[in-house]
Amino acid sequence: MWRLINRLVPESLKTKARGVVREWCAPGMIYRYRNCDGVIRANTRLSNTVVLLHPGKIDIADHVFVWHYSVLDGTAGLAIGEGTQIGAWVGLFTHSSHIAIRLLGRKYVDVPEGEKPGFVTGPVAVGRFAFIGAGSVILPGVTIGDYSLVSAGSVVRQDVPAHGIVSGNPARVVGSTIDMDLLELARLDPEARNHPMLDREYVQMIERLRAERRGAPGETKAD
């Protein structure tokens, strides 16, 4: 039958159909996200390739960006704060079966999720305006602080402090986004520093935090 259809359908129509299929299957961004509470996040963008496990337990704020082929696992509860950006191939996991699969063997699929011996769970919370680089993995029970940065390819097993930059496997603190952002501001020409779209409130905050840090005992006052 398919051979007959192939002979009868004009080549131009088949070419158009292939284009539609390619476009439909290609990765793309979906604007406006309906959160677990039913509220529309008008400025949140998720790739059409993102996998959401237990979406009813995933709380995503507005202005969030999640790129292609990432996994958001809401098994034990996942919260993503305003403005956070998540790169491609990132996994935010709130459960793991690495123990349960051996303890239960072939019976693993027969035991309800909440009753599996050795089934590790822990909520994950990501703060506001954080950045999680491509290929990173966030493990159950981790909290990622506001304005922090997870370097690409990191495996995060412990909490990340606000403004912390972490990198590696296991991820460790290697810097501060306060220093990074103030250095970037210092490099800008005067016109760029006066850009009307800069978040002045954030700039004032990190300048204040740097001043407080300089005044703390044992801290250097030099740049």
N, C-alpha and C positions, 0 to 999 in steps of 0.2 A: 504493500500500500504506500509506504513512504517513497519508494522508487517512482511510483506513479505520480504522487504529489510533487516530487522533485522535478519531474519532466513537465508537469502542467503549469507550475508557478513560474512566472517570468523572472529572468535573472535580475532585472532591476529591483523587483520587489524583494527578492531574496537578499540582495545587497543591502537594501534599506533595513530589512529585518535584522540582519547581522549587526548593523550599526546601532540599532535600538537596543539589542541585547547587550552589546559591549558597553554602551553608555549606562544601561540599567545596572550592570554588574560592576562597573568601575567604582573604586573608592570615591566617596564624595562627602561633603559636610552637610549635616542636617541642622538647620537653624530652628530655634524655639524648641525647648524640651519641656515635656510635662513631667513635673517632679512627682515623687511618691505621695505627696500631700495633695496632688491634683492641680497645683498652681503652675502656670506656664512661666518658664524662665525665658523671657523673650530674647535675651542676648547670649544665651548659652548655645554652644555649637558642639555637636558630637558627630564623629564620623559614622557613616552607615555601616562600617565594618566593626564597630565597637560591640563587644559581647557583654551583656549585663546579666549577671546571675542574681536571682532574687531581687529584681528591680524595686519591689515594694519596700525593701530595706536600704535602698540607696538614696541618700538625700544630697542633691546637687544644687548649689546656690546659683545665682545669676552670674553672667559674664565668664562662665567656665568654658574651657576649650579642651576637648579630648580628641587626639589625632588617631590615625588609622591603626586597626588591628590590636587595640588595647583591650584589656579585660578588667571590668569592674565587678568585683565579687561582693555581693551584699549579704552573704550567708549570716554573718554575725553583726551586721550593721556597718555601713560605709557612709561617711559624711565628707563632702568636698566643699570647701569654703569658696566664697566669692572671688572671682577673678583668677582662680588657679588654672594653670595650663599643664596639660599632661601630654607627653610626646607619644610617638608611635611605638607599638610593640611593648607597652608598659603593662605590668600586671599588679593590680592592687588586690591582694588576697586577704580574706578574713577567715579562711578555713584551710586546713590541710589534712589529707588522709594518709600521710606518709607512715604513720604508725598503724592506723586502723586497717589498712589494706592487708597487712600481714597477720594481725590478730584475728581477722574475720575470714580471710581467704575468699573462697567462692561464695560465702554467705554475705559478703560485703553489701551487695546490691539488695539483699533482702531485709536489711536492718534499717529502720528509719534514721534519718540524718542525726537527730538529736539524741539517739540512743546508741550510736556506734562507739564501742570501746576504743580509746586512743584517737578519737576524732578531735583534732586540735582546732579551737576557734578563738577569735579575739577581734573586737571591733577595730576598725581603722578610721582615723580622723585626719583629714588634711586641712590645714589652716587657710587663711585668706592670702591670695596673691602669691602662692607658692608656685614653684616650677619643678616638674618631674621630668627629667631627660629621657630620651628614647632608650628603650631596652632595659629600663630599670624594673626592679621587682620590690614591692613593698609587702612584707610578711605580716601575718596576723598579730594584732595587738599593738601596732605601731601608731604613734601620733607624730605628724609632721607639722611643725610650727608655722605661724604666719611668716610670710615674706622669705621663706627658706628656699634653698635650691638643692635638688638632688641631681648630681651629675649623671650623664648618660651611662648606662650599663651598670649602675650601682645596685647592690642587694642590701636593702635596708632592713635590719633586724632589731634596731633600737630606736627610741624616740629621737627626732631631730629638733633641736631648739629653734625658737623663732630667730630669723635672720641667719641661721646656720647654712653653710655650704658643706655638703657631705659627698664623699666619693669612695668607690672601691667595693670590695667584697671580703668581709663585711664593710658596709659604709661607715666611714669615720669623719668627724668634723675636720675640714681642712681650711676653712676660712669663714668670712662673714659677708653677707650681701650688703651690709652697711658700708664696709670699706669698698666693695666692688662698685656700688652705685654712686658713692661720693667721688670715687676716682673717675668714673665715667662722666659725671657732671663737670668735674674740673677740666676735662678734656674738651668739652663743648665750647664753641665760640660764643661770644656774648649774645648773639641773635638766637642761637639754639637754646641757651640757658633761659631766655625769656619767652620760650615757646608757650603760647597760651594753653596748650593742652597738657603741659606737665602737671603732675599731681603735686601741687604745692604743699598740701598737708603732709604727704609722705616725705617730701624733701625736708620739711621742717622737723619732722619726727626723727629722721636718721641723723640730721645735724645735731639735734638735741641729745640723742643717744650717744653720738661720738663725743660730745662735750662732757657728758656724764661719765663716760668711760675714761676719758683723759683725767678727770678729777678724782677717780677712784684710787685708793692706796695701791702702790706698786705698778700703776699704769704709767707708761711714758707719755709725755706731753708733746713729743715730736711726731710729725706725720710719717 
